[in-house]
Amino acid sequence: MSTGIQTSSTRLPSCSVACMNHPLPDGNKRAAWLSMRMFVAINGWSWVKTPDVDDAERIVMAVASGEANEGEVADWLRTFLASPAETEAS
């Protein structure tokens, strides 16, 4: 089991896919944010601190415009999350 946020196609694709490919007629960025939150929860990660609305909007908009890639999103997430291993050790 990995203890790091991975950026491969099987790990953290949902935010950038929904933001950039526009699979829905409306609400793609909201769906991307929600799918990323669900991905975090399903994989056992915990929010150490919650990003404020402006910070969350900034990262989602950066992904949607192509200014941020999956690696940058993973780096951003690392500032807010604790891995399952870190959570168990606490």
Secondary structure, 3 states (H helix, E strand, C coil): CCCCCCCCCCCCCHHHHHHHHCCCCCCHHHHHHHHHHHHHHHCCCEECCCCCHHHHHHHHHHHHHCCCCHHHHHHHHHCCEECHHHHHHC
